[in-house]
Each structure stands twice: as structure tokens, then as C-alpha cells.
Amino acid sequence: MAERRISQLTSALRQDDHHDLRIGCTPSAAFHLLPAPAAHFASQYPMTRLDVHSQPADSLARMLGNGEIEIMLAPTNIASQIAGGRYQHLFDTRMLIVALARSSARGTQSH
């Protein structure tokens, strides 16, 4: 599911373009949730470099707001700290992906 959502968020990327996609996630998400979707994404978008930042959720919210990351995988309770963010509930583990509305990686569904 995370794999599909990351692909949806980055659907504007063309396979022949060079891009950096800055992703922030909590340490547990980096270890448990991100490896398989990141590997699949890399195979579909070989010219896109995933720049992963593993930080506590409150640091990720600040980084997203400052434009240091474009996408954030974090617990759902962090959503209230993000002004202008669009998010999608992903797992029963209460994790979500957030992208700012001004980001090229933003999602199509908001809550």
C-alpha cells in the first residue's frame, strides 16, 4: 500500500528525468515500512534519487514546513502540526504520508 501511495504522489515524475525526492520518516518507519516500497520505486524511477531523512515525528513536521523534505511518513497524530499539508491514512498502524499543497509531490486526496 505504501508503495502504491508513493507512486501516486510522484506520478508527475518522468522516468527519464533526474530528480531528488526528499522523504522524511520516523526511525521505525525507515526500518519497517520504507525498504520494500523504496526498492520498488527505485526500479520504476531509476533516475530519481530518494533522499531519506529519519527523524522523530515533531522534527519531520518542522522539516516539511521548512521545505527540507517533500513527503513525510509519520504517525497520524502529527497531522495537526502541519498547516497546508495533505495527508492519506495508510496503515492500521496509524501512519500517514504528508506532502504540502505547494509541493510537486502532493497527493490528490486530503482530510
N, C-alpha and C positions, 0 to 999 in steps of 0.2 A: 504494500500500500504506500509506504513512504517513497519507494522507487517511482511509482506512478505519479505521485503528487509532485516530486521534484521535477519529473519530466514535464508535467503540466506547467509548473512555474517557469520553466525555462524553454517553453515551446517556441519562443521568438528566436532562440539561438539557431543559427545555421551551422551545419556540420563542417563547413569549410572555413569558418571564421575562427580567429583566435580570440578567446575570451578568458577572463578570470571571473569565477563566481565565488564570492566570499560568503561562506556559510559559518554561522555560529551555532554551537550546540553545547549542551551540558556534558560533563565528562562521561556520565552513564550513557547518554545517547551516542556519543562518539564511539564508545566501546561496543555497545549492544545493538544499536539501531542503524548506524550510518554505514558500516563497511560494505554490506551487500548492495544497497542501493547506489552507493558511490561507485562501486566497481561496475555495476550495470550502466550507470550514467556515463562513466568514462569510456565504456565500449561504444556507446551510441554517439558521444560527443568527444572524440579524441583530441580535438583542438581546444577544448575548454579545460582549463586548469581549475580544480577545486581547491580553494584556499580555506582550510577548515580551522576555526578558532574554537578551542574547547575552554569554556569559562563557566562560572556559576551563572544562573539564570538572570540575576539582577545586573551583572556585568554585561551580559548579552543584550539586555534591553537597552542599556546605555549605548552600547556599540551600534545597535541597529538605529537608534535615534540619531547618532552622530554620523551615520553613513559609513561606518567602519566595516560593517557586514551588510549583505543584501537579503539574506534569508537566515532565519533563526529557528532551530528546533529546541523547544523548551516546554516546561510544564504549563498547563492551561492557566494556572493562577497568575502567570506573568503578563497575560494579555491586558490586564487593567493598567499596567505601567507603560503601555505603548500607545501614544497618540498617533493617529493616522495609519495604524497598522491594519493589515487584512490578515485574517488567520483561518486555518482549517483544522478541525479536530481530526487527528489521525489514528490514534490507538486507544484501546481501553485503558492504557497506562496513563492517560491524561496528559499526553504530549501533543503539541501542535507545531505547525510551521507558520512563521510570520514573515511578511515582507511589507515594507512601507508602500503606500499608494504611489509614491513618486518613483519607486524602483522599477527597473525594467523587468525584474524577476517577480513582480507581484502576481498574486493569484486572481482567479476570476470569481471567487466566492468569498463573501465576508459575513461576519456575525456581529 
